[in-house]
Amino acid sequence: MKRAFALVLALSSAFFLPKAPPADAGKPQREKNRDPDAAELIVSDIDLFWKAYDGAKPENLVERLREEYLKKGSVGLKEFMRVRIGSAENLAKTIEQHPKYYATLRDPSLKVAAHKKAIRACLHKLKKLYEPAVFPNVYFVIGRMNSGGTLTDKGLLIGVEMYGLTKGTPMKEMDGWHKAVLKPVEEIPYIVAHELIHYQQKFPISGVSLLGTAIAEGGADFVGELISGSMINAHLHKYGNPRERELWAEFKKQMDGKDVSNWLFQGDRAKDRPADLGYYVGYKICESFYKQAADKNEAIKAILEIRDFKDFLRSSKYEQRMEKTSGVRDPSPARVTMLPAFFRFPLPEFMIFPKS
Ligand SMILES: [Zn+2]
């Protein structure tokens, strides 16, 4: 079990100023916390980043980031360093490439703490919908604009710098991908919800197809939306809804393979349409499954505990619906094979893939 989890991690490579860091910020996460009020929402790394940033000059930015931010940060920041930031040099380079953006990031980043109540409400909602839910600590950190969020066995790691979009954001510093994915800080609860759902998913990791990865991501969006009220990929739905059948026909031809490059984690490589439409297709499959299920909580359990993705797709009736005239729905109830309860590990977050 632990080895399986380590393998997952190895494969994964997605306010107000806090007055003081929480007393136990930086301590290892309890393995299975089932109390939504016991999960910590840790924002102390944001404060730490600004102290390091404010004291830096161009010639010592790398050193300041390394000594005053990355080394002094929470266990969550250290995890984010390991799986997403990489080095102080990487972080400094990103700041140097987006100087105006990082300068405008301060105000939105300091508003993250104001969303703690909404985030806590998401945790409670999940407990109501899925009683076996586990609640890890959530770390809000500032990274290098390559990941809105990810997770490890230490908890959920949220890249706050991906949620700094304001009217004043200097878009000239952004490439196409950043223009599409940067979000305002008000959307922070949606990414926490998405990552929290990944934390619940009980999926085998070997032999995961495009279909499986799309369902994992789309399922995190779908159930995340149920607990938070929205999701991080609304722009994909806007594009996908008028083209749902043609997207499905294209996806279907590739879904059994392991090549996800046309559908997921594309960064700015998608040229003629939005990147990452696999989230959309996966969402629609999960939505189809959920809508026809008589017992909605059982449906959520099924979505989080899929064993066989093809079996789940069949149970969702999505394919049949895409091939029927619109509005016709198969009334038979959803069924899906589930994993034994002990078999559990979170998927790595591939949501926003490092572009380098
Ligand atoms: Zn994800």
Boltz pocket constraint, residues with backbone or C-beta under 6 A from the ligand:
constraints:
  - pocket:
      binder: B
      contacts: [[A, 14], [A, 194], [A, 198], [A, 216], [A, 217], [A, 220], [A, 348], [A, 349], [A, 350], [A, 351]]
      max_distance: 6.0
